């Protein structure tokens, strides 16, 4: 009996360790909105684990009703020049319950919207309340 329990524990651990990410490229970001119910009332870190493309910038908006991150997968320079594939210029909107402490004055000049691993760590336990996706359109 003990061997059976150990076998199932190892099997469960193995299955969790090879879990698939939901979003492998920016054209799949819409899957997060389609599967929004998986992330509502869960920590932001759970959602971020599902995203393989690197988040390069984040805009933060706080008001009395909600706070949100606008995640982009392009650099600030690419955004200014409208460079990159249209699919890469999508914006992932993630609304959270908590006020987002984003002090623009303490961030590096010229890179105020740069998303860093430290930002991800500080925001990891924010609770997701809604997800949106804004596509970039060709002009």
PyMOL commands that set and color helices and strands:
alter all, ss='L'
color gray80, all
select helices_A, chain A and resi 2-17+26-28+30-34+36-38+44-49+76-81+86-89+104-106+117-123
alter helices_A, ss='H'
color red, helices_A
select strands_A, chain A and resi 57-62+67-72+91-96+128-134
alter strands_A, ss='S'
color yellow, strands_A
deselect
rebuild
show_as cartoon
